Amino acid sequence: MRNERAEAPVVLVIGGADTCFQDLVLTVARNLFERGYSVALVDLPGQGRNQANGLYWEAEAAPTAPCR
């Protein structure tokens, strides 16, 4: 969402695990845009349409060191 003012600051909005681009447009992005910001929104792998395109998160457990 580009503000018509070229010098408008840009806010990058990245949702959490239980949201998507469409939810953020209707809530966060619209409010920022109305306050004069340009807004860039991103869906992470596994969110929104990305999962249908084969992009998703895979859980991987990392080995941990024993406590001493």
C-alpha positions as CSV (number, residue, x, y, z in Angstrom):
1,M,0.0,0.0,0.0
2,R,1.9,3.0,-1.3
3,N,1.2,6.4,0.2
4,E,1.1,9.2,-2.4
5,R,3.8,11.1,-0.6
6,A,7.2,9.8,-1.8
7,E,8.8,10.6,1.6
8,A,6.2,8.6,3.6
9,P,7.9,6.1,5.9
10,V,7.4,2.4,5.1
11,V,6.3,-0.1,7.6
12,L,7.0,-3.8,7.0
13,V,4.2,-6.0,8.5
14,I,4.9,-9.7,9.1
15,G,2.1,-11.7,10.7
16,G,2.4,-14.4,13.3
17,A,1.7,-18.1,12.9
18,D,-2.1,-17.7,12.9
19,T,-2.7,-14.8,10.5
20,C,-2.3,-14.0,6.9
21,F,-1.9,-11.1,4.5
22,Q,-5.7,-10.6,4.1
23,D,-6.2,-10.4,7.9
24,L,-3.4,-7.8,8.2
25,V,-4.7,-5.6,5.4
26,L,-8.1,-5.3,7.1
27,T,-6.6,-4.5,10.5
28,V,-3.0,-3.3,10.8
29,A,-2.2,-2.1,7.3
30,R,-5.3,0.0,6.8
31,N,-4.8,1.9,10.0
32,L,-1.1,2.6,9.2
33,F,-2.0,3.7,5.7
34,E,-4.7,6.1,7.0
35,R,-2.0,7.6,9.3
36,G,0.3,8.4,6.4
37,Y,2.6,5.4,6.1
38,S,3.3,3.2,3.1
39,V,2.8,-0.4,4.1
40,A,4.5,-3.6,2.8
41,L,2.9,-6.9,3.9
42,V,4.5,-10.4,3.8
43,D,3.1,-13.9,4.2
44,L,5.7,-16.3,5.6
45,P,5.9,-19.9,4.4
46,G,2.9,-21.8,5.5
47,Q,0.7,-18.7,5.8
48,G,-2.0,-17.4,3.4
49,R,-1.6,-18.6,-0.2
50,N,2.0,-19.7,0.3
51,Q,1.0,-23.2,1.7
52,A,-1.0,-23.8,-1.5
53,N,2.1,-22.9,-3.5
54,G,4.2,-25.6,-1.6
55,L,5.9,-23.2,0.8
56,Y,5.6,-24.2,4.4
57,W,7.5,-24.5,7.7
58,E,9.0,-27.8,8.7
59,A,9.6,-28.3,12.4
60,E,13.1,-29.4,13.2
61,A,14.3,-30.2,16.7
62,A,17.8,-29.0,17.3
63,P,20.0,-31.1,19.5
64,T,20.6,-29.5,22.9
65,A,23.6,-29.8,25.2
66,P,23.1,-31.5,28.5
67,C,22.9,-29.3,31.6
68,R,25.9,-29.5,34.0
